[in-house]
Amino acid sequence: MEHITKTCPNCGNEFVVLKKVEEKAIYCTLECLSATQGNMKIEAISSKVSA
């Protein structure tokens, strides 16, 4: 099994994933995924309110 190192776009931490799931593994933890999804929801709501 081949592994690669990726960098989390949310926190900047490096993490190791299997090469075959490289495109699916974006965030290092569920906490980073959740934080990013929360930010996206807030941005979507604020753009609807200001429109």
FIKOL-105197 format. One record per atom (N, C-alpha, C, O): residue in one letter; atom name; x, y, z. Coordinates in nm, 3 decimals. Atoms other than C-alpha are relative to their C-alpha. Layout:
N
NODE   rest   atom         x         y         z
NODE      A     CA         X         Y         Z
...
This chain:
51
NODE   rest   atom         x         y         z
NODE      M      N     0.085    -0.119     0.000
NODE      M     CA     0.000     0.000     0.000
NODE      M      C     0.089     0.125     0.000
NODE      M      O     0.184     0.137     0.077
NODE      E      N    -0.076    -0.124     0.012
NODE      E     CA     0.130     0.339    -0.100
NODE      E      C    -0.070     0.112     0.075
NODE      E      O    -0.192     0.125     0.068
NODE      H      N     0.053    -0.113    -0.077
NODE      H     CA     0.084     0.644     0.125
NODE      H      C     0.057     0.130    -0.054
NODE      H      O     0.166     0.133    -0.112
NODE      I      N    -0.049    -0.133     0.035
NODE      I     CA     0.116     1.015     0.055
NODE      I      C    -0.027     0.094     0.117
NODE      I      O    -0.110     0.066     0.204
NODE      T      N     0.019    -0.104    -0.101
NODE      T     CA     0.141     1.323     0.274
NODE      T      C    -0.078     0.115    -0.061
NODE      T      O    -0.047     0.163    -0.170
NODE      K      N     0.082    -0.112     0.045
NODE      K     CA    -0.122     1.594     0.240
NODE      K      C     0.001     0.108     0.108
NODE      K      O     0.039     0.083     0.222
NODE      T      N     0.010    -0.112    -0.094
NODE      T     CA    -0.173     1.933     0.405
NODE      T      C    -0.146     0.040     0.010
NODE      T      O    -0.213     0.061    -0.091
NODE      C      N     0.138    -0.039    -0.026
NODE      C     CA    -0.506     2.023     0.563
NODE      C      C    -0.019     0.147    -0.036
NODE      C      O     0.057     0.232     0.011
NODE      P      N     0.022    -0.140     0.037
NODE      P     CA    -0.647     2.342     0.406
NODE      P      C    -0.057     0.085     0.114
NODE      P      O    -0.054     0.208     0.107
NODE      N      N     0.059    -0.074    -0.111
NODE      N     CA    -0.816     2.437     0.734
NODE      N      C     0.104     0.041     0.104
NODE      N      O     0.111     0.157     0.142
NODE      C      N    -0.094    -0.028    -0.110
NODE      C     CA    -0.537     2.410     0.992
NODE      C      C     0.147    -0.002    -0.042
NODE      C      O     0.233     0.045     0.032
NODE      G      N    -0.138     0.003     0.048
NODE      G     CA    -0.223     2.350     0.784
NODE      G      C     0.081    -0.120     0.047
NODE      G      O     0.198    -0.132     0.011
NODE      N      N    -0.072     0.120    -0.046
NODE      N     CA    -0.131     2.021     0.957
NODE      N      C     0.020    -0.097    -0.115
NODE      N      O    -0.063    -0.109    -0.205
NODE      E      N    -0.024     0.105     0.098
NODE      E     CA     0.027     1.749     0.748
NODE      E      C    -0.054    -0.131     0.053
NODE      E      O    -0.046    -0.157     0.173
NODE      F      N     0.052     0.130    -0.039
NODE      F     CA    -0.136     1.404     0.750
NODE      F      C     0.026    -0.099    -0.112
NODE      F      O     0.045    -0.060    -0.227
NODE      V      N    -0.032     0.106     0.095
NODE      V     CA    -0.078     1.070     0.577
NODE      V      C    -0.127    -0.075    -0.036
NODE      V      O    -0.207    -0.110     0.051
NODE      V      N     0.116     0.074     0.049
NODE      V     CA    -0.341     0.896     0.362
NODE      V      C     0.046    -0.102    -0.104
NODE      V      O     0.155    -0.091    -0.160
NODE      L      N    -0.027     0.095     0.107
NODE      L     CA    -0.354     0.600     0.127
NODE      L      C    -0.010     0.070    -0.135
NODE      L      O    -0.095     0.156    -0.154
NODE      K      N    -0.003    -0.062     0.133
NODE      K     CA    -0.274     0.696    -0.232
NODE      K      C    -0.135    -0.015    -0.071
NODE      K      O    -0.177     0.077    -0.142
NODE      K      N     0.125     0.022     0.073
NODE      K     CA    -0.603     0.545    -0.357
NODE      K      C    -0.117     0.085     0.051
NODE      K      O    -0.218     0.094    -0.018
NODE      V      N     0.105    -0.089    -0.051
NODE      V     CA    -0.814     0.781    -0.137
NODE      V      C     0.047     0.145     0.008
NODE      V      O    -0.011     0.227     0.078
NODE      E      N    -0.062    -0.132    -0.002
NODE      E     CA    -0.599     1.087    -0.199
NODE      E      C    -0.099     0.113    -0.031
NODE      E      O    -0.097     0.216     0.035
NODE      E      N     0.093    -0.106     0.040
NODE      E     CA    -0.877     1.287    -0.369
NODE      E      C    -0.114     0.018     0.099
NODE      E      O    -0.171     0.127     0.108
NODE      K      N     0.111    -0.007    -0.095
NODE      K     CA    -1.137     1.208    -0.101
NODE      K      C     0.043     0.055     0.135
NODE      K      O    -0.038     0.116     0.205
NODE      A      N    -0.051    -0.045    -0.130
NODE      A     CA    -0.918     1.287     0.201
NODE      A      C     0.048     0.144    -0.013
NODE      A      O     0.155     0.171    -0.067
NODE      I      N    -0.033    -0.143     0.013
NODE      I     CA    -0.917     1.666     0.224
NODE      I      C     0.044     0.059     0.133
NODE      I      O     0.139     0.137     0.138
NODE      Y      N    -0.027    -0.057    -0.132
NODE      Y     CA    -0.914     1.744     0.597
NODE      Y      C     0.066    -0.104     0.090
NODE      Y      O     0.043    -0.224     0.073
NODE      C      N    -0.074     0.092    -0.086
NODE      C     CA    -0.694     1.594     0.869
NODE      C      C    -0.087    -0.063     0.108
NODE      C      O    -0.059    -0.175     0.152
NODE      T      N     0.088     0.053    -0.105
NODE      T     CA    -0.973     1.547     1.126
NODE      T      C    -0.144     0.039    -0.030
NODE      T      O    -0.171     0.126    -0.113
NODE      L      N     0.141    -0.038     0.012
NODE      L     CA    -1.350     1.559     1.153
NODE      L      C    -0.023     0.140     0.055
NODE      L      O    -0.114     0.210     0.010
NODE      E      N     0.012    -0.135    -0.057
NODE      E     CA    -1.304     1.874     1.360
NODE      E      C     0.027     0.106    -0.108
NODE      E      O    -0.044     0.207    -0.115
NODE      C      N    -0.030    -0.094     0.108
NODE      C     CA    -1.144     2.052     1.062
NODE      C      C    -0.110     0.000    -0.106
NODE      C      O    -0.148     0.105    -0.156
NODE      L      N     0.110     0.010     0.095
NODE      L     CA    -1.415     1.925     0.828
NODE      L      C    -0.121     0.075     0.052
NODE      L      O    -0.183     0.153    -0.021
NODE      S      N     0.116    -0.063    -0.061
NODE      S     CA    -1.686     2.041     1.067
NODE      S      C     0.017     0.152     0.005
NODE      S      O    -0.077     0.226    -0.023
NODE      A      N    -0.026    -0.144    -0.007
NODE      A     CA    -1.524     2.383     1.115
NODE      A      C    -0.016     0.063    -0.138
NODE      A      O    -0.071     0.172    -0.150
NODE      T      N     0.012    -0.053     0.136
NODE      T     CA    -1.503     2.432     0.738
NODE      T      C    -0.145     0.002    -0.045
NODE      T      O    -0.188     0.099    -0.107
NODE      Q      N     0.141     0.002     0.038
NODE      Q     CA    -1.864     2.328     0.685
NODE      Q      C    -0.076     0.108     0.074
NODE      Q      O    -0.166     0.169     0.016
NODE      G      N     0.064    -0.108    -0.076
NODE      G     CA    -1.971     2.568     0.959
NODE      G      C     0.028     0.135    -0.062
NODE      G      O    -0.061     0.219    -0.070
NODE      N      N    -0.036    -0.126     0.066
NODE      N     CA    -1.783     2.852     0.788
NODE      N      C    -0.074     0.016    -0.131
NODE      N      O    -0.116     0.127    -0.164
NODE      M      N     0.072    -0.008     0.127
NODE      M     CA    -1.947     2.768     0.455
NODE      M      C    -0.146     0.036     0.023
NODE      M      O    -0.203     0.115    -0.052
NODE      K      N     0.140    -0.030    -0.030
NODE      K     CA    -2.294     2.775     0.612
NODE      K      C    -0.016     0.145     0.041
NODE      K      O    -0.111     0.211     0.000
NODE      I      N     0.006    -0.139    -0.044
NODE      I     CA    -2.223     3.110     0.778
NODE      I      C     0.015     0.094    -0.119
NODE      I      O    -0.057     0.193    -0.128
NODE      E      N    -0.019    -0.085     0.118
NODE      E     CA    -2.096     3.258     0.449
NODE      E      C    -0.124    -0.002    -0.089
NODE      E      O    -0.162     0.101    -0.143
NODE      A      N     0.120     0.011     0.083
NODE      A     CA    -2.402     3.129     0.261
NODE      A      C    -0.114     0.080     0.060
NODE      A      O    -0.186     0.149    -0.012
NODE      I      N     0.108    -0.074    -0.067
NODE      I     CA    -2.640     3.276     0.518
NODE      I      C     0.025     0.150    -0.010
NODE      I      O    -0.067     0.227    -0.038
NODE      S      N    -0.028    -0.143     0.003
NODE      S     CA    -2.463     3.612     0.530
NODE      S      C    -0.014     0.056    -0.140
NODE      S      O    -0.054     0.172    -0.156
NODE      S      N     0.018    -0.051     0.136
NODE      S     CA    -2.463     3.641     0.151
NODE      S      C    -0.148     0.011    -0.036
NODE      S      O    -0.185     0.100    -0.112
NODE      K      N     0.144    -0.008     0.026
NODE      K     CA    -2.839     3.573     0.142
NODE      K      C    -0.063     0.119     0.074
NODE      K      O    -0.154     0.183     0.022
NODE      V      N     0.053    -0.109    -0.080
NODE      V     CA    -2.907     3.829     0.415
NODE      V      C     0.037     0.134    -0.060
NODE      V      O    -0.046     0.226    -0.061
NODE      S      N    -0.043    -0.128     0.055
NODE      S     CA    -2.706     4.105     0.250
NODE      S      C    -0.049     0.023    -0.142
NODE      S      O    -0.033     0.134    -0.194
NODE      A      N     0.049    -0.016     0.139
NODE      A     CA    -2.863     4.045    -0.094
NODE      A      C    -0.135     0.066    -0.005
NODE      A      O    -0.189     0.087    -0.113
